[in-house]
Amino acid sequence: MGFRRFAVSYVMKALLTILCKIDCREFVKALKNNKPLLVIFNHINFLEVPILVTHSYPMYVSGLVKSETWDNPIFSFIFNTYKAIPIDRRKSFTESFKHVCDAIKKGYYMCIAPEGTRSKDGVLGKGKAGIIQLALEANVPILPVAHYGGENIWKNIRRFRRTPFCFKAGRPFRIKVESLPGHEEREEIMTEVMAQIARLLPERMRGIYSQKAQNECKYLEFC
């Protein structure tokens, strides 16, 4: 599996470089300086996780990916190579979250998109509060990561242009609560968490978190 991960990383990185001008330096530096981590990022298209895992090689980076992805044999091969964890959005996330926690204990950096679905216009959407449960169970710092440029990928492909793809990394943080938060408190925490992604984005892409991006945090403790 070690050679397979090397070979897939090499080929995918070469292909991605043909399509995109990728700047992942902040993300890679943040991984090297912090371990273990749960990585959260905004979800625009299918390239995000492949870029993150290939450009951080040989570090072990994987992600939580919707289960339908395994229906495609190519994607199935790629995500199995990187030990991605399937999540069925129609069922309870408990089992998937357990696998994420186990992977983190084994030394993996695990990536997850709190929005749960792709943004059609690149604007940050509402985060799903399930990430709060996962973060508390994993009991590791959360690294907020934001990217932009990828929202133009299809337009640029049609024009035979490479797409600038820029990743920004924020400050790692932990969620600080004295007891398991209720529904209202989880929503407040989620707003603060998503604001950490929003503040890394251009203002036009911050969406409903634009005002919150500069606010002080009540539930987050920065590392």
CYANA upper distance limits for C-alpha pairs under 8 A (distance plus 0.5 A):
  1 MET  CA      5 ARG  CA      6.57
  1 MET  CA     81 THR  CA      7.67
  2 GLY  CA      6 PHE  CA      6.79
  3 PHE  CA      7 ALA  CA      6.55
  4 ARG  CA      8 VAL  CA      6.50
  4 ARG  CA     81 THR  CA      7.51
  5 ARG  CA      9 SER  CA      6.41
  5 ARG  CA     81 THR  CA      6.41
  5 ARG  CA     82 TYR  CA      7.40
  6 PHE  CA     10 TYR  CA      6.64
  6 PHE  CA     57 TYR  CA      8.45
  6 PHE  CA     58 PRO  CA      8.25
  7 ALA  CA     11 VAL  CA      6.73
  8 VAL  CA     12 MET  CA      6.39
  8 VAL  CA     78 ILE  CA      7.92
  8 VAL  CA     81 THR  CA      8.37
  9 SER  CA     13 LYS  CA      6.31
  9 SER  CA     53 VAL  CA      8.26
  9 SER  CA     54 THR  CA      5.44
  9 SER  CA     57 TYR  CA      7.60
 10 TYR  CA     14 ALA  CA      6.76
 10 TYR  CA     54 THR  CA      8.01
 11 VAL  CA     15 LEU  CA      6.82
 12 MET  CA     16 LEU  CA      6.48
 12 MET  CA     50 PRO  CA      8.18
 12 MET  CA     54 THR  CA      7.47
 13 LYS  CA     17 THR  CA      6.53
 13 LYS  CA     51 ILE  CA      7.84
 13 LYS  CA     54 THR  CA      6.33
 13 LYS  CA     55 HIS  CA      7.46
 14 ALA  CA     18 ILE  CA      7.02
 15 LEU  CA     19 LEU  CA      7.15
 16 LEU  CA     20 CYS  CA      6.32
 16 LEU  CA     51 ILE  CA      7.81
 17 THR  CA     21 LYS  CA      6.70
 17 THR  CA     22 ILE  CA      7.49
 18 ILE  CA    162 ARG  CA      7.50
 19 LEU  CA    157 ILE  CA      8.10
 19 LEU  CA    161 ARG  CA      8.16
 19 LEU  CA    162 ARG  CA      5.55
 19 LEU  CA    163 THR  CA      6.92
 20 CYS  CA    162 ARG  CA      5.29
 20 CYS  CA    163 THR  CA      4.94
 20 CYS  CA    164 PRO  CA      6.17
 20 CYS  CA    165 PHE  CA      6.80
 21 LYS  CA    162 ARG  CA      6.84
 21 LYS  CA    163 THR  CA      6.29
 21 LYS  CA    164 PRO  CA      5.02
 21 LYS  CA    165 PHE  CA      6.28
 22 ILE  CA    164 PRO  CA      6.57
 22 ILE  CA    165 PHE  CA      5.23
 22 ILE  CA    166 CYS  CA      6.52
 22 ILE  CA    167 PHE  CA      8.49
 23 ASP  CA    164 PRO  CA      8.44
 23 ASP  CA    165 PHE  CA      6.76
 23 ASP  CA    166 CYS  CA      5.42
 23 ASP  CA    167 PHE  CA      6.59
 24 CYS  CA     28 VAL  CA      6.78
 24 CYS  CA     52 LEU  CA      8.16
 24 CYS  CA     55 HIS  CA      7.46
 24 CYS  CA    166 CYS  CA      7.11
 24 CYS  CA    167 PHE  CA      5.82
 24 CYS  CA    168 LYS  CA      8.03
 25 ARG  CA     29 LYS  CA      6.58
 25 ARG  CA    167 PHE  CA      8.23
 26 GLU  CA     30 ALA  CA      6.62
 26 GLU  CA    167 PHE  CA      7.46
 26 GLU  CA    168 LYS  CA      6.33
 26 GLU  CA    169 ALA  CA      6.10
 27 PHE  CA     31 LEU  CA      6.88
 27 PHE  CA    145 VAL  CA      7.73
 27 PHE  CA    167 PHE  CA      7.15
 27 PHE  CA    168 LYS  CA      6.95
 27 PHE  CA    169 ALA  CA      5.86
 28 VAL  CA     32 LYS  CA      6.85
 28 VAL  CA     55 HIS  CA      8.13
 28 VAL  CA     56 SER  CA      6.24
 29 LYS  CA     33 ASN  CA      6.81
 30 ALA  CA     34 ASN  CA      6.68
 30 ALA  CA    169 ALA  CA      7.41
 31 LEU  CA     35 LYS  CA      7.24
 31 LEU  CA     37 LEU  CA      8.25
 31 LEU  CA    109 TYR  CA      8.49
 35 LYS  CA    107 GLY  CA      8.50
 35 LYS  CA    109 TYR  CA      8.26
 36 PRO  CA    104 ILE  CA      7.08
 36 PRO  CA    105 LYS  CA      8.46
 36 PRO  CA    107 GLY  CA      7.16
 36 PRO  CA    108 TYR  CA      7.82
 36 PRO  CA    109 TYR  CA      6.90
 36 PRO  CA    140 VAL  CA      6.88
 36 PRO  CA    141 PRO  CA      7.74
 37 LEU  CA    104 ILE  CA      7.98
 37 LEU  CA    109 TYR  CA      5.99
 37 LEU  CA    110 MET  CA      7.45
 37 LEU  CA    140 VAL  CA      6.29
 37 LEU  CA    141 PRO  CA      5.83
 37 LEU  CA    142 ILE  CA      6.22
 37 LEU  CA    143 LEU  CA      7.00
 38 LEU  CA    104 ILE  CA      8.43
 38 LEU  CA    109 TYR  CA      6.60
 38 LEU  CA    110 MET  CA      5.72
 38 LEU  CA    111 CYS  CA      6.69
 38 LEU  CA    112 ILE  CA      8.22
 38 LEU  CA    135 ALA  CA      7.91
 38 LEU  CA    140 VAL  CA      7.18
 38 LEU  CA    141 PRO  CA      6.83
 38 LEU  CA    142 ILE  CA      5.26
 38 LEU  CA    143 LEU  CA      6.64
 39 VAL  CA    109 TYR  CA      7.46
 39 VAL  CA    110 MET  CA      6.36
 39 VAL  CA    111 CYS  CA      5.02
 39 VAL  CA    112 ILE  CA      6.74
 39 VAL  CA    142 ILE  CA      6.25
 39 VAL  CA    143 LEU  CA      5.27
 39 VAL  CA    144 PRO  CA      6.61
 39 VAL  CA    145 VAL  CA      7.45
 40 ILE  CA    111 CYS  CA      6.24
 40 ILE  CA    112 ILE  CA      5.54
 40 ILE  CA    113 ALA  CA      6.06
 40 ILE  CA    114 PRO  CA      7.18
 40 ILE  CA    142 ILE  CA      7.55
 40 ILE  CA    143 LEU  CA      6.73
 40 ILE  CA    144 PRO  CA      5.65
 40 ILE  CA    145 VAL  CA      6.47
 40 ILE  CA    197 ILE  CA      8.46
 41 PHE  CA    111 CYS  CA      7.93
 41 PHE  CA    112 ILE  CA      7.06
 41 PHE  CA    113 ALA  CA      5.66
 41 PHE  CA    114 PRO  CA      7.69
 41 PHE  CA    144 PRO  CA      6.65
 41 PHE  CA    145 VAL  CA      5.27
 41 PHE  CA    146 ALA  CA      5.91
 41 PHE  CA    147 HIS  CA      8.13
 41 PHE  CA    197 ILE  CA      7.28
 42 ASN  CA    113 ALA  CA      6.34
 42 ASN  CA    114 PRO  CA      7.86
 42 ASN  CA    115 GLU  CA      7.53
 42 ASN  CA    124 LEU  CA      6.99
 42 ASN  CA    145 VAL  CA      7.83
 42 ASN  CA    146 ALA  CA      6.23
 42 ASN  CA    147 HIS  CA      7.43
 42 ASN  CA    197 ILE  CA      7.58
 43 HIS  CA     48 GLU  CA      7.98
 43 HIS  CA    113 ALA  CA      6.32
 43 HIS  CA    115 GLU  CA      7.28
 43 HIS  CA    116 GLY  CA      8.22
 43 HIS  CA    117 THR  CA      7.17
 43 HIS  CA    118 ARG  CA      5.49
 43 HIS  CA    119 SER  CA      6.66
 43 HIS  CA    122 GLY  CA      8.48
 43 HIS  CA    124 LEU  CA      8.36
 44 ILE  CA     48 GLU  CA      8.23
 44 ILE  CA    118 ARG  CA      5.43
 44 ILE  CA    119 SER  CA      5.48
 44 ILE  CA    120 LYS  CA      7.45
 44 ILE  CA    121 ASP  CA      8.28
 44 ILE  CA    122 GLY  CA      6.11
 44 ILE  CA    150 GLY  CA      7.46
 44 ILE  CA    151 GLU  CA      6.73
 45 ASN  CA    118 ARG  CA      6.57
 45 ASN  CA    119 SER  CA      8.14
 45 ASN  CA    150 GLY  CA      7.65
 45 ASN  CA    151 GLU  CA      7.79
 46 PHE  CA     50 PRO  CA      8.30
 47 LEU  CA     51 ILE  CA      6.54
 48 GLU  CA     52 LEU  CA      6.70
 49 VAL  CA     53 VAL  CA      6.56
 49 VAL  CA     62 SER  CA      8.15
 49 VAL  CA     63 GLY  CA      7.54
 49 VAL  CA    111 CYS  CA      8.07
 50 PRO  CA     54 THR  CA      6.54
 51 ILE  CA     55 HIS  CA      6.39
 52 LEU  CA     56 SER  CA      6.57
 52 LEU  CA     61 VAL  CA      7.94
 53 VAL  CA     57 TYR  CA      6.78
 53 VAL  CA     60 TYR  CA      8.08
 53 VAL  CA     61 VAL  CA      5.74
 53 VAL  CA     62 SER  CA      6.87
 53 VAL  CA     82 TYR  CA      8.27
 56 SER  CA     60 TYR  CA      8.25
 56 SER  CA     61 VAL  CA      7.61
 57 TYR  CA     61 VAL  CA      8.17
 59 MET  CA    108 TYR  CA      8.45
 60 TYR  CA     82 TYR  CA      8.40
 60 TYR  CA    107 GLY  CA      7.58
 60 TYR  CA    108 TYR  CA      5.50
 60 TYR  CA    109 TYR  CA      6.71
 61 VAL  CA     82 TYR  CA      7.83
 61 VAL  CA    108 TYR  CA      6.08
 61 VAL  CA    109 TYR  CA      5.20
 61 VAL  CA    110 MET  CA      6.50
 61 VAL  CA    111 CYS  CA      7.92
 62 SER  CA     82 TYR  CA      6.22
 62 SER  CA     83 LYS  CA      6.83
 62 SER  CA     84 ALA  CA      5.84
 62 SER  CA     85 ILE  CA      8.47
 62 SER  CA    108 TYR  CA      7.29
 62 SER  CA    109 TYR  CA      6.77
 62 SER  CA    110 MET  CA      5.61
 62 SER  CA    111 CYS  CA      6.61
 63 GLY  CA     83 LYS  CA      8.47
 63 GLY  CA     84 ALA  CA      5.61
 63 GLY  CA     85 ILE  CA      6.81
 63 GLY  CA    109 TYR  CA      8.48
 63 GLY  CA    110 MET  CA      5.44
 63 GLY  CA    111 CYS  CA      4.80
 63 GLY  CA    112 ILE  CA      6.38
 64 LEU  CA     84 ALA  CA      6.50
 64 LEU  CA     85 ILE  CA      5.39
 64 LEU  CA     86 PRO  CA      6.46
 64 LEU  CA     87 ILE  CA      7.03
 64 LEU  CA     96 SER  CA      8.47
 64 LEU  CA    100 VAL  CA      8.08
 64 LEU  CA    110 MET  CA      7.71
 64 LEU  CA    111 CYS  CA      6.82
 64 LEU  CA    112 ILE  CA      5.99
 65 VAL  CA     69 THR  CA      7.69
 65 VAL  CA     84 ALA  CA      7.09
 65 VAL  CA     85 ILE  CA      6.47
 65 VAL  CA     86 PRO  CA      5.49
 65 VAL  CA     87 ILE  CA      6.41
 65 VAL  CA    112 ILE  CA      8.33
 66 LYS  CA     86 PRO  CA      5.93
 66 LYS  CA     87 ILE  CA      5.37
 66 LYS  CA     88 ASP  CA      6.51
 66 LYS  CA     89 ARG  CA      7.55
 67 SER  CA     71 ASP  CA      8.47
 67 SER  CA     86 PRO  CA      5.09
 67 SER  CA     87 ILE  CA      5.66
 67 SER  CA     88 ASP  CA      5.83
 68 GLU  CA     72 ASN  CA      8.45
 68 GLU  CA     88 ASP  CA      8.33
 69 THR  CA     75 PHE  CA      6.87
 69 THR  CA     76 SER  CA      7.17
 70 TRP  CA     75 PHE  CA      6.80
 70 TRP  CA     76 SER  CA      4.94
 71 ASP  CA     75 PHE  CA      8.49
 71 ASP  CA     76 SER  CA      7.47
 72 ASN  CA     76 SER  CA      6.38
 73 PRO  CA     77 PHE  CA      6.62
 74 ILE  CA     78 ILE  CA      6.87
 75 PHE  CA     79 PHE  CA      6.49
 76 SER  CA     80 ASN  CA      6.43
 77 PHE  CA     81 THR  CA      6.66
 78 ILE  CA     82 TYR  CA      7.16
 79 PHE  CA     83 LYS  CA      6.56
 79 PHE  CA     84 ALA  CA      5.60
 80 ASN  CA     84 ALA  CA      6.49
 85 ILE  CA     96 SER  CA      7.27
 85 ILE  CA     99 HIS  CA      7.58
 85 ILE  CA    100 VAL  CA      7.63
 86 PRO  CA     96 SER  CA      7.33
 87 ILE  CA     93 PHE  CA      7.27
 87 ILE  CA     96 SER  CA      6.32
 88 ASP  CA     92 SER  CA      8.16
 88 ASP  CA     93 PHE  CA      7.79
 89 ARG  CA     93 PHE  CA      7.97
 93 PHE  CA     97 PHE  CA      6.53
 94 THR  CA     98 LYS  CA      6.79
 95 GLU  CA     99 HIS  CA      6.97
 96 SER  CA    100 VAL  CA      6.83
 97 PHE  CA    101 CYS  CA      6.79
 97 PHE  CA    134 LEU  CA      6.50
 98 LYS  CA    102 ASP  CA      6.76
 99 HIS  CA    103 ALA  CA      6.64
100 VAL  CA    104 ILE  CA      6.76
100 VAL  CA    110 MET  CA      7.43
100 VAL  CA    138 ALA  CA      8.30
101 CYS  CA    105 LYS  CA      6.84
101 CYS  CA    137 GLU  CA      7.73
101 CYS  CA    138 ALA  CA      5.62
102 ASP  CA    106 LYS  CA      6.94
103 ALA  CA    107 GLY  CA      7.09
103 ALA  CA    108 TYR  CA      6.01
103 ALA  CA    109 TYR  CA      8.45
103 ALA  CA    110 MET  CA      8.08
104 ILE  CA    108 TYR  CA      5.26
104 ILE  CA    109 TYR  CA      6.67
104 ILE  CA    110 MET  CA      7.23
104 ILE  CA    138 ALA  CA      8.10
113 ALA  CA    117 THR  CA      8.24
114 PRO  CA    127 GLY  CA      5.44
114 PRO  CA    128 LYS  CA      6.01
114 PRO  CA    129 ALA  CA      8.21
114 PRO  CA    130 GLY  CA      8.44
114 PRO  CA    131 ILE  CA      6.76
115 GLU  CA    124 LEU  CA      8.44
115 GLU  CA    125 GLY  CA      6.46
115 GLU  CA    126 LYS  CA      6.30
115 GLU  CA    127 GLY  CA      4.83
115 GLU  CA    128 LYS  CA      6.27
116 GLY  CA    127 GLY  CA      7.85
116 GLY  CA    128 LYS  CA      7.30
119 SER  CA    123 VAL  CA      6.77
119 SER  CA    124 LEU  CA      7.28
119 SER  CA    125 GLY  CA      7.13
121 ASP  CA    151 GLU  CA      7.21
122 GLY  CA    148 TYR  CA      8.11
122 GLY  CA    151 GLU  CA      5.92
122 GLY  CA    205 MET  CA      6.81
123 VAL  CA    204 ARG  CA      7.80
123 VAL  CA    205 MET  CA      4.73
123 VAL  CA    206 ARG  CA      6.52
123 VAL  CA    207 GLY  CA      5.99
124 LEU  CA    198 ALA  CA      7.65
124 LEU  CA    205 MET  CA      6.38
124 LEU  CA    206 ARG  CA      5.85
124 LEU  CA    207 GLY  CA      5.70
124 LEU  CA    208 ILE  CA      7.97
124 LEU  CA    209 TYR  CA      8.27
125 GLY  CA    207 GLY  CA      7.05
125 GLY  CA    208 ILE  CA      7.70
126 LYS  CA    194 MET  CA      8.46
126 LYS  CA    208 ILE  CA      7.83
127 GLY  CA    190 MET  CA      7.16
127 GLY  CA    191 THR  CA      8.15
127 GLY  CA    194 MET  CA      7.01
128 LYS  CA    190 MET  CA      7.95
129 ALA  CA    133 GLN  CA      8.04
129 ALA  CA    186 ARG  CA      6.75
129 ALA  CA    187 GLU  CA      6.92
129 ALA  CA    190 MET  CA      6.28
130 GLY  CA    134 LEU  CA      7.07
131 ILE  CA    135 ALA  CA      6.53
132 ILE  CA    136 LEU  CA      6.73
132 ILE  CA    186 ARG  CA      7.42
132 ILE  CA    189 ILE  CA      8.11
132 ILE  CA    190 MET  CA      7.52
133 GLN  CA    137 GLU  CA      6.66
134 LEU  CA    138 ALA  CA      6.49
135 ALA  CA    139 ASN  CA      6.43
135 ALA  CA    140 VAL  CA      7.37
135 ALA  CA    141 PRO  CA      8.43
135 ALA  CA    142 ILE  CA      7.91
135 ALA  CA    175 ILE  CA      8.05
136 LEU  CA    140 VAL  CA      8.34
136 LEU  CA    175 ILE  CA      7.76
140 VAL  CA    174 ARG  CA      7.51
141 PRO  CA    172 PRO  CA      6.31
141 PRO  CA    173 PHE  CA      5.70
141 PRO  CA    174 ARG  CA      5.43
141 PRO  CA    223 CYS  CA      8.07
142 ILE  CA    172 PRO  CA      5.74
142 ILE  CA    173 PHE  CA      5.80
142 ILE  CA    174 ARG  CA      6.64
143 LEU  CA    169 ALA  CA      7.64
143 LEU  CA    170 GLY  CA      7.05
143 LEU  CA    171 ARG  CA      6.92
143 LEU  CA    172 PRO  CA      4.91
143 LEU  CA    173 PHE  CA      7.25
144 PRO  CA    169 ALA  CA      6.46
144 PRO  CA    170 GLY  CA      5.80
144 PRO  CA    171 ARG  CA      7.43
144 PRO  CA    172 PRO  CA      7.24
144 PRO  CA    196 GLN  CA      6.64
144 PRO  CA    197 ILE  CA      5.96
145 VAL  CA    167 PHE  CA      7.32
145 VAL  CA    168 LYS  CA      6.11
145 VAL  CA    169 ALA  CA      5.02
145 VAL  CA    170 GLY  CA      6.72
145 VAL  CA    197 ILE  CA      6.54
145 VAL  CA    200 LEU  CA      7.99
146 ALA  CA    167 PHE  CA      6.19
146 ALA  CA    168 LYS  CA      5.73
146 ALA  CA    169 ALA  CA      7.05
146 ALA  CA    197 ILE  CA      6.11
146 ALA  CA    198 ALA  CA      8.00
146 ALA  CA    200 LEU  CA      6.32
146 ALA  CA    201 LEU  CA      6.70
147 HIS  CA    165 PHE  CA      7.42
147 HIS  CA    166 CYS  CA      5.84
147 HIS  CA    167 PHE  CA      4.79
147 HIS  CA    168 LYS  CA      6.60
147 HIS  CA    201 LEU  CA      7.54
148 TYR  CA    165 PHE  CA      6.55
148 TYR  CA    166 CYS  CA      6.11
148 TYR  CA    167 PHE  CA      7.42
148 TYR  CA    201 LEU  CA      7.65
149 GLY  CA    153 ILE  CA      7.98
149 GLY  CA    163 THR  CA      7.10
149 GLY  CA    164 PRO  CA      5.94
149 GLY  CA    165 PHE  CA      5.33
149 GLY  CA    166 CYS  CA      6.93
150 GLY  CA    163 THR  CA      7.18
150 GLY  CA    164 PRO  CA      7.62
150 GLY  CA    165 PHE  CA      6.07
152 ASN  CA    156 ASN  CA      6.62
152 ASN  CA    163 THR  CA      7.41
153 ILE  CA    157 ILE  CA      6.59
153 ILE  CA    162 ARG  CA      8.46
153 ILE  CA    163 THR  CA      6.27
154 TRP  CA    158 ARG  CA      6.79
155 LYS  CA    159 ARG  CA      7.03
156 ASN  CA    160 PHE  CA      6.49
156 ASN  CA    161 ARG  CA      5.34
156 ASN  CA    162 ARG  CA      6.89
156 ASN  CA    163 THR  CA      6.76
157 ILE  CA    161 ARG  CA      6.27
157 ILE  CA    162 ARG  CA      7.62
168 LYS  CA    200 LEU  CA      6.77
169 ALA  CA    200 LEU  CA      7.85
170 GLY  CA    196 GLN  CA      7.58
170 GLY  CA    197 ILE  CA      8.06
170 GLY  CA    200 LEU  CA      7.43
171 ARG  CA    222 PHE  CA      7.18
171 ARG  CA    223 CYS  CA      7.66
172 PRO  CA    222 PHE  CA      6.45
172 PRO  CA    223 CYS  CA      6.14
173 PHE  CA    220 LEU  CA      6.70
173 PHE  CA    221 GLU  CA      5.81
173 PHE  CA    222 PHE  CA      4.54
173 PHE  CA    223 CYS  CA      5.80
174 ARG  CA    220 LEU  CA      6.18
174 ARG  CA    221 GLU  CA      5.64
174 ARG  CA    222 PHE  CA      6.82
174 ARG  CA    223 CYS  CA      7.82
175 ILE  CA    189 ILE  CA      8.35
175 ILE  CA    219 TYR  CA      6.25
175 ILE  CA    220 LEU  CA      5.29
175 ILE  CA    221 GLU  CA      6.76
176 LYS  CA    219 TYR  CA      5.80
176 LYS  CA    220 LEU  CA      6.30
176 LYS  CA    221 GLU  CA      6.85
177 VAL  CA    181 PRO  CA      7.70
177 VAL  CA    219 TYR  CA      7.28
181 PRO  CA    185 GLU  CA      6.03
181 PRO  CA    186 ARG  CA      6.24
182 GLY  CA    186 ARG  CA      6.51
183 HIS  CA    187 GLU  CA      6.89
184 GLU  CA    188 GLU  CA      7.00
185 GLU  CA    189 ILE  CA      6.70
186 ARG  CA    190 MET  CA      6.47
187 GLU  CA    191 THR  CA      6.70
188 GLU  CA    192 GLU  CA      7.05
189 ILE  CA    193 VAL  CA      6.71
189 ILE  CA    219 TYR  CA      6.57
189 ILE  CA    220 LEU  CA      8.37
190 MET  CA    194 MET  CA      6.57
191 THR  CA    195 ALA  CA      6.55
191 THR  CA    209 TYR  CA      7.83
191 THR  CA    212 LYS  CA      8.08
192 GLU  CA    196 GLN  CA      7.16
192 GLU  CA    212 LYS  CA      7.81
192 GLU  CA    217 CYS  CA      6.81
192 GLU  CA    219 TYR  CA      7.96
192 GLU  CA    220 LEU  CA      7.95
193 VAL  CA    197 ILE  CA      7.73
193 VAL  CA    220 LEU  CA      8.26
194 MET  CA    198 ALA  CA      6.74
194 MET  CA    209 TYR  CA      7.55
195 ALA  CA    199 ARG  CA      6.55
195 ALA  CA    209 TYR  CA      6.13
195 ALA  CA    210 SER  CA      8.11
195 ALA  CA    212 LYS  CA      6.26
195 ALA  CA    213 ALA  CA      5.08
195 ALA  CA    214 GLN  CA      8.37
196 GLN  CA    200 LEU  CA      7.52
196 GLN  CA    213 ALA  CA      7.01
197 ILE  CA    201 LEU  CA      7.45
198 ALA  CA    203 GLU  CA      8.49
198 ALA  CA    205 MET  CA      8.11
198 ALA  CA    206 ARG  CA      5.42
198 ALA  CA    207 GLY  CA      8.45
198 ALA  CA    209 TYR  CA      6.72
198 ALA  CA    210 SER  CA      7.21
198 ALA  CA    213 ALA  CA      6.30
199 ARG  CA    203 GLU  CA      8.41
199 ARG  CA    206 ARG  CA      7.86
199 ARG  CA    210 SER  CA      8.22
199 ARG  CA    213 ALA  CA      5.36
199 ARG  CA    214 GLN  CA      7.53
201 LEU  CA    205 MET  CA      6.62
201 LEU  CA    206 ARG  CA      6.74
202 PRO  CA    206 ARG  CA      7.35
203 GLU  CA    210 SER  CA      7.24
206 ARG  CA    210 SER  CA      5.36
209 TYR  CA    213 ALA  CA      6.51
211 GLN  CA    215 ASN  CA      8.07
